[in-house]
Amino acid sequence: MADRLYEAALVPELWTEACEKLAAEVRSSTASIFTVDALGNHRYVTTPNLAETFARFSVSDLRFSNARPVRAMENSPFSFVRVTDIFTAEECAGDPIQREFIEPAGMRWEAGWVFQEPTGHTVVITLMRASGLDNFSDEQLAHLNLLKPDIARAAYMSSRLAFSEARSMTETLSMLGLPAAVIGDGGQAIAMNPEMETLSPRIRTGAGDRLILEGPGANALLDDAIRRYRAQAVPTVQSLPMMPHNGAPALILHLLPIRRAARDIFSRSMAVLAVTEVGKVGPPDMRVLCGLFDLTPAEARVARGIAMAQTPETVAASLGVSLETVRSHLKRIMGKTGTTRQAELVLLLSGLSAPGFTTGTDSD
């Protein structure tokens, strides 16, 4: 069992198999491991028979009122414990989590252990036995306690590897000459390469390692994108512009989600922020416009015309659309690029090209 835990620490895809093995060790119907961060976000791995239940629980408001972790740490910080040992019979009967999630899944009895890893995240190991079976015995709890040190070490190993992975990402981007930072679950910079550090004070870290960008428009877009990532939603903007300042070139900040292994419950990285400079003067590539700022093809055509110093009236005539349509597209383009004036938009988009991309036509 210990070997399975350490294998899963190195290969996150093996956590489900480790849970199945852990359940079999004590004749449990299920076994689950989940982590909770300071914002109450849950990340979990579980035996397949409880996967749908955990998927609902991890997004339910009831997860914020789950008294089990705190009660377990208060009453049994060093060993596995039955829920019936830390809840009264009345509390068990009136518990909404028992009523809404556990019992509908066919489960009746629960035992677990809770601890905090050095990053402050709470780690919960919980096992359940189905209705019709007896509660967990003292012998079964004793067997789980024998495995407790290995569970803790495996969790700590996974957490440390997650931070090492963040550093490796920024080092790899350094080899490509790209300034980069890795943003953690809490929105803080958890790793930053030297190329990114040289961009200070245009891009720097503040209190709590929060990234601070030069200019309120760029900061607002970054804060919104990070907020959406934390809510596991699609950001409105994934490429953020920074206007030229005091002779320094315009920059594009690309916020790229880190697609974790589905069962990597200990990963702390949320996104990579990579920085590129705006290219030489010239008409922007249509594919670059659409890809960087999530512009629709129609919006990209309008943006390309504006970047080539055309007036909205000229753009409307060349595209065969109404002036009102162009103005509507222009308003959305400014919102997606974080600009407030047409002159800022022209400066940002002029020469926006990408290596390996030829200047596109309207059909690109």
C-alpha positions as CSV (number, residue, x, y, z in Angstrom):
1,M,0.0,0.0,0.0
2,A,2.8,2.4,0.8
3,D,4.4,1.7,-2.6
4,R,1.1,2.6,-4.3
5,L,1.0,5.9,-2.4
6,Y,4.5,6.9,-3.4
7,E,3.9,5.9,-7.0
8,A,0.8,8.1,-7.1
9,A,2.9,11.0,-5.6
10,L,5.1,10.8,-8.7
11,V,2.4,9.9,-11.2
12,P,-0.9,11.7,-10.4
13,E,-2.9,9.4,-12.7
14,L,-2.3,6.6,-10.2
15,W,-4.2,8.3,-7.4
16,T,-7.5,6.6,-8.3
17,E,-5.9,3.2,-8.2
18,A,-4.3,4.1,-4.9
19,C,-7.7,4.9,-3.5
20,E,-9.1,1.6,-4.6
21,K,-6.2,-0.2,-2.9
22,L,-6.7,1.8,0.3
23,A,-10.4,0.9,0.4
24,A,-9.6,-2.8,0.0
25,E,-7.0,-2.7,2.8
26,V,-9.8,-2.1,5.4
27,R,-12.9,-3.5,3.5
28,S,-14.2,0.0,2.9
29,S,-16.7,0.7,0.2
30,T,-14.9,3.9,-0.8
31,A,-11.7,5.9,-0.3
32,S,-11.2,9.5,-1.2
33,I,-8.5,12.1,-0.8
34,F,-9.2,15.8,-1.2
35,T,-7.5,19.1,-0.5
36,V,-9.0,22.4,0.5
37,D,-7.2,25.7,0.0
38,A,-7.7,28.9,1.9
39,L,-10.6,29.9,-0.4
40,G,-12.5,26.7,0.2
41,N,-11.7,25.3,-3.3
42,H,-11.8,21.5,-3.3
43,R,-9.6,19.2,-5.4
44,Y,-10.2,15.5,-5.0
45,V,-9.5,12.0,-6.1
46,T,-11.8,9.1,-5.2
47,T,-12.9,5.6,-6.0
48,P,-15.1,5.6,-9.1
49,N,-18.3,4.7,-7.2
50,L,-18.2,8.1,-5.4
51,A,-16.9,10.2,-8.3
52,E,-20.3,11.7,-9.2
53,T,-21.1,12.5,-5.6
54,F,-17.7,14.3,-5.1
55,A,-18.2,16.2,-8.4
56,R,-21.4,17.6,-7.0
57,F,-20.1,18.2,-3.5
58,S,-17.0,20.0,-4.7
59,V,-19.1,22.8,-6.2
60,S,-21.9,22.8,-3.6
61,D,-22.2,25.6,-1.0
62,L,-22.5,22.9,1.6
63,R,-18.8,22.2,1.3
64,F,-18.2,25.5,3.2
65,S,-20.3,24.2,6.2
66,N,-18.6,20.8,6.4
67,A,-17.7,20.5,10.1
68,R,-15.9,17.2,9.7
69,P,-12.3,18.5,9.0
70,V,-12.2,21.0,11.8
71,R,-13.8,18.6,14.3
72,A,-11.4,15.8,13.3
73,M,-8.4,18.0,13.7
74,E,-9.6,19.2,17.1
75,N,-10.6,15.8,18.5
76,S,-8.2,13.4,16.7
77,P,-5.3,15.3,15.1
78,F,-2.9,12.3,15.1
79,S,-5.1,9.4,14.0
80,F,-8.0,8.2,11.9
81,V,-11.3,8.6,13.6
82,R,-14.9,7.6,13.0
83,V,-17.4,10.4,12.3
84,T,-19.7,8.8,15.0
85,D,-16.8,9.5,17.5
86,I,-16.7,13.2,16.8
87,F,-20.4,13.9,16.1
88,T,-23.3,13.2,18.4
89,A,-26.2,11.0,17.2
90,E,-28.3,14.1,16.8
91,E,-25.6,15.9,14.8
92,C,-25.3,12.8,12.5
93,A,-29.0,12.6,12.0
94,G,-29.3,16.3,11.2
95,D,-26.2,16.7,9.1
96,P,-27.1,18.0,5.6
97,I,-24.0,16.5,4.0
98,Q,-25.0,13.1,5.3
99,R,-28.5,13.6,4.0
100,E,-27.7,15.3,0.6
101,F,-24.6,13.4,-0.5
102,I,-23.6,10.4,1.6
103,E,-26.9,8.6,2.0
104,P,-28.0,9.1,-1.6
105,A,-24.7,7.5,-2.6
106,G,-25.7,4.4,-0.6
107,M,-23.2,5.1,2.1
108,R,-23.7,5.0,5.9
109,W,-20.5,5.0,7.9
110,E,-17.4,7.3,7.6
111,A,-13.9,7.5,9.0
112,G,-11.0,9.7,8.1
113,W,-8.0,11.7,9.0
114,V,-7.2,15.4,8.4
115,F,-3.9,17.2,8.4
116,Q,-2.4,20.4,7.1
117,E,0.6,20.4,4.7
118,P,3.3,23.1,5.0
119,T,1.6,25.3,2.3
120,G,-1.5,25.6,4.6
121,H,-3.7,23.4,2.5
122,T,-5.9,21.0,4.4
123,V,-5.7,17.4,3.3
124,V,-8.6,15.0,4.1
125,I,-8.5,11.2,3.7
126,T,-12.0,9.8,4.1
127,L,-13.4,6.3,3.7
128,M,-17.0,5.2,3.8
129,R,-18.9,1.9,4.3
130,A,-22.2,1.2,2.6
131,S,-25.6,1.0,4.3
132,G,-26.1,-2.5,5.6
133,L,-22.5,-2.9,6.7
134,D,-21.1,-2.4,10.2
135,N,-19.2,0.8,11.2
136,F,-15.4,0.8,10.9
137,S,-13.9,-1.3,13.7
138,D,-11.0,-0.4,16.0
139,E,-8.8,-2.9,14.2
140,Q,-9.5,-1.2,10.8
141,L,-8.7,2.2,12.3
142,A,-5.5,0.8,13.7
143,H,-4.5,-0.5,10.3
144,L,-5.2,2.9,8.7
145,N,-3.0,4.5,11.3
146,L,-0.1,2.3,10.3
147,L,-0.4,3.8,6.8
148,K,-0.8,7.4,8.1
149,P,2.9,8.4,7.9
150,D,3.1,7.1,4.3
151,I,0.0,9.0,3.3
152,A,1.4,12.2,4.8
153,R,4.8,11.8,3.1
154,A,3.2,11.0,-0.3
155,A,1.1,14.2,0.0
156,Y,4.1,16.3,1.0
157,M,6.1,14.8,-1.9
158,S,3.3,15.7,-4.4
159,S,3.1,19.2,-3.1
160,R,6.9,19.7,-3.4
161,L,7.0,18.3,-6.9
162,A,4.2,20.8,-7.9
163,F,6.5,23.7,-6.9
164,S,9.4,22.1,-8.7
165,E,7.3,21.8,-11.8
166,A,6.4,25.5,-11.6
167,R,10.1,26.4,-11.6
168,S,10.8,24.1,-14.5
169,M,8.1,25.8,-16.6
170,T,9.7,29.3,-16.2
171,E,13.2,27.9,-16.8
172,T,12.0,26.3,-20.1
173,L,10.6,29.6,-21.2
174,S,13.9,31.3,-20.3
175,M,15.5,29.0,-22.9
176,L,13.2,30.5,-25.5
177,G,13.9,34.0,-24.3
178,L,10.4,34.6,-22.9
179,P,9.8,36.3,-19.6
180,A,7.4,34.2,-17.6
181,A,5.8,33.6,-14.2
182,V,3.7,30.8,-12.9
183,I,0.6,31.9,-11.1
184,G,-0.7,29.8,-8.2
185,D,-4.2,28.9,-7.1
186,G,-4.4,32.0,-5.0
187,G,-3.5,34.3,-7.8
188,Q,0.1,34.9,-6.5
189,A,3.3,34.4,-8.5
190,I,4.9,31.2,-7.2
191,A,7.8,31.2,-9.7
192,M,9.3,33.8,-11.9
193,N,12.3,33.6,-14.3
194,P,15.1,36.3,-14.5
195,E,13.7,37.6,-17.8
196,M,10.4,38.5,-16.1
197,E,12.3,40.1,-13.2
198,T,14.1,42.4,-15.5
199,L,10.7,43.9,-16.6
200,S,10.3,45.5,-13.2
201,P,8.8,47.9,-12.4
202,R,6.5,47.5,-15.5
203,I,5.7,44.0,-14.2
204,R,6.5,43.3,-10.5
205,T,5.1,41.6,-7.4
206,G,3.5,43.3,-4.5
207,A,2.1,42.2,-1.2
208,G,1.4,38.5,-1.0
209,D,3.4,38.0,-4.2
210,R,0.5,39.4,-6.3
211,L,1.5,40.5,-9.8
212,I,1.2,44.2,-10.4
213,L,1.2,45.6,-13.9
214,E,2.0,49.1,-15.1
215,G,-1.3,50.8,-15.9
216,P,-4.7,50.3,-14.3
217,G,-6.3,48.9,-17.5
218,A,-3.8,46.0,-17.8
219,N,-4.2,45.4,-14.0
220,A,-7.9,45.2,-14.3
221,L,-7.8,42.7,-17.1
222,L,-5.2,40.5,-15.3
223,D,-7.3,40.6,-12.1
224,D,-10.4,39.6,-14.0
225,A,-8.6,36.8,-15.9
226,I,-7.2,35.4,-12.6
227,R,-10.5,35.6,-10.9
228,R,-12.1,33.6,-13.7
229,Y,-9.4,31.0,-13.6
230,R,-9.9,30.6,-9.8
231,A,-13.6,30.1,-10.4
232,Q,-12.7,27.5,-13.1
233,A,-14.4,29.6,-15.7
234,V,-13.1,30.7,-19.1
235,P,-11.4,34.2,-18.9
236,T,-12.9,36.9,-21.0
237,V,-9.3,37.9,-22.1
238,Q,-6.3,35.6,-22.2
239,S,-3.8,38.0,-23.8
240,L,-3.4,41.3,-22.1
241,P,-1.9,44.5,-23.6
242,M,0.6,46.9,-22.0
243,M,1.1,50.2,-23.8
244,P,4.6,51.5,-24.6
245,H,5.9,53.8,-21.9
246,N,9.0,56.0,-21.6
247,G,10.7,54.4,-24.6
248,A,9.9,50.8,-23.5
249,P,8.0,48.8,-26.1
250,A,4.4,47.6,-26.0
251,L,4.0,44.2,-24.4
252,I,1.5,41.4,-24.8
253,L,1.0,39.2,-21.7
254,H,-0.3,35.7,-22.5
255,L,-2.1,34.0,-19.7
256,L,-2.1,30.2,-20.4
257,P,-4.0,27.8,-18.3
258,I,-2.1,24.8,-16.8
259,R,-4.0,21.7,-17.8
260,R,-3.2,19.6,-14.8
261,A,-3.5,15.8,-14.8
262,A,-7.2,15.3,-13.8
263,R,-6.1,13.5,-10.6
264,D,-3.2,15.8,-9.6
265,I,-4.9,17.0,-6.4
266,F,-1.8,18.5,-4.9
267,S,-0.9,20.8,-7.8
268,R,-0.8,24.5,-6.9
269,S,-0.2,26.0,-10.3
270,M,-3.1,27.6,-12.2
271,A,-1.6,29.5,-15.2
272,V,1.6,30.6,-16.9
273,L,2.0,34.3,-17.7
274,A,4.4,34.7,-20.7
275,V,5.4,38.0,-22.2
276,T,6.2,39.0,-25.8
277,E,7.0,42.3,-27.4
278,V,4.9,43.9,-30.1
279,G,6.5,43.4,-33.5
280,K,7.4,45.8,-36.3
281,V,5.1,48.3,-37.8
282,G,2.7,46.8,-40.4
283,P,-0.8,45.4,-40.7
284,P,-1.6,42.9,-38.0
285,D,-2.1,39.2,-38.8
286,M,-5.7,38.2,-38.6
287,R,-4.9,34.9,-36.9
288,V,-2.8,36.7,-34.3
289,L,-5.7,39.1,-33.5
290,C,-8.2,36.3,-33.1
291,G,-5.9,34.1,-31.1
292,L,-4.5,36.7,-28.7
293,F,-7.6,38.7,-27.8
294,D,-10.3,36.2,-28.5
295,L,-11.7,38.4,-31.2
296,T,-14.4,37.1,-33.6
297,P,-13.5,37.2,-37.3
298,A,-15.7,40.2,-37.7
299,E,-14.1,42.0,-34.8
300,A,-10.6,41.1,-36.1
301,R,-11.4,42.6,-39.5
302,V,-12.4,45.9,-37.8
303,A,-9.4,45.8,-35.6
304,R,-7.1,45.3,-38.6
305,G,-8.6,48.3,-40.3
306,I,-8.3,50.5,-37.3
307,A,-4.7,49.4,-36.9
308,M,-4.0,50.5,-40.5
309,A,-5.2,54.0,-39.5
310,Q,-8.6,53.7,-41.2
311,T,-11.5,55.6,-39.7
312,P,-14.6,53.7,-38.6
313,E,-16.4,55.2,-41.6
314,T,-13.7,53.8,-44.0
315,V,-13.8,50.4,-42.3
316,A,-17.6,50.3,-42.6
317,A,-17.4,51.1,-46.3
318,S,-14.6,48.6,-47.0
319,L,-16.4,45.8,-45.2
320,G,-19.8,46.6,-46.5
321,V,-21.4,47.0,-43.0
322,S,-23.0,49.9,-41.2
323,L,-21.1,52.4,-39.2
324,E,-23.1,51.4,-36.1
325,T,-21.9,47.8,-36.6
326,V,-18.3,48.9,-36.7
327,R,-18.7,51.1,-33.6
328,S,-20.3,48.2,-31.8
329,H,-17.4,45.9,-32.8
330,L,-14.9,48.6,-31.8
331,K,-16.4,48.9,-28.3
332,R,-16.0,45.2,-27.8
333,I,-12.5,45.2,-29.1
334,M,-11.5,47.9,-26.7
335,G,-13.0,45.9,-23.8
336,K,-11.1,42.8,-24.8
337,T,-7.8,44.6,-25.3
338,G,-8.0,46.9,-22.2
339,T,-7.8,50.1,-24.2
340,T,-10.0,53.1,-23.7
341,R,-9.2,55.3,-26.7
342,Q,-8.9,54.5,-30.4
343,A,-5.4,56.0,-30.4
344,E,-4.3,53.5,-27.8
345,L,-5.8,50.7,-29.8
346,V,-3.9,51.8,-32.9
347,L,-0.6,51.9,-31.0
348,L,-1.2,48.5,-29.6
349,L,-2.3,46.7,-32.7
350,S,0.1,48.3,-35.2
351,G,2.6,45.6,-36.2
352,L,1.1,42.9,-34.1
353,S,2.6,39.9,-35.8
354,A,4.0,36.5,-34.7
355,P,7.0,34.6,-35.7
356,G,6.2,32.1,-38.5
357,F,3.0,33.9,-39.4
358,T,2.8,35.9,-42.7
359,T,0.7,38.9,-42.9
360,G,-2.8,37.6,-43.3
361,T,-5.6,38.7,-45.6
362,D,-9.2,39.0,-44.7
363,S,-9.7,35.3,-45.5
364,D,-6.9,34.1,-43.2
